[in-house]
C-alpha cells in the first residue's frame, strides 16, 4: 500500500503496521529481559533472540540497546498529538487533551496492561532509557506546539504556547508513570483526567 493510499484511507499502511508490530515485539522482549536480568546483564543478542529477529533487524529499528523501548513512547505520544489536532477547535484544552489521550491509549495494551506496565516501569527505572524517554518527550513537545498554536490562537513562538506544550506532555508522562507504578489497577483515562484537572487550564 502506498503512502498516498494510506493518506486516503486514514490508516497506516500494511508495511507500517508490520513495522509497528516489530517495534512492540522488540520493546516487550527488552522490557521483560531488563526486568528479569537487569539492564546491564541484558545484551542486544538476548533481545533479538527473545524477539525472534536477527541482529541486523534489531539494528534497523534500534541504533543501540538503550533505544529498544523508545519507539513505543514516540508512537504513543505522536498518536496523542495527531488525535488532538482532530478535536473541535471550540473544545476547551483540557477536555480536548483528555479525549485525545483516551483515544490514543485505547486498546488491549492498556485494558490488559501487564506488558505495558512493565515496559513503562523499566523506562522509568533505567537511567539510560529514561534519558531517551525525556528526549522523546521533548521532541513531542515540539510537535505539539503547532497544534496548540492553532487551538489557542497564539503564535508558536509565544512563551504561553511553548509552556503549555511542556506542561501537557509532562502531565501525560507523569500520569503514565503513576498508572504503571500502581500496576494499572485504575483505568488509565481516569488517571490522566486527574492529572489534567490539577493543571486548572480553564480557570
Secondary structure by P-SEA (a helix, b strand, c coil): ccaaaaaaaccccaaaaaaaaaaaaaaaaaaaaaaacccccccaaaaaaaacccaaaaaaccccccccaaaaaaaaaaaaaaaaaaccccccaaaaaaaaaaaaaccccccccaaaaaaaaaaaccaaaaaaaaaaaaaaaaaaaaaaaaaaccccccaaaaaaaaaaaaaaaaaaaaaaaacccccaaaaaaaaaaaacccc
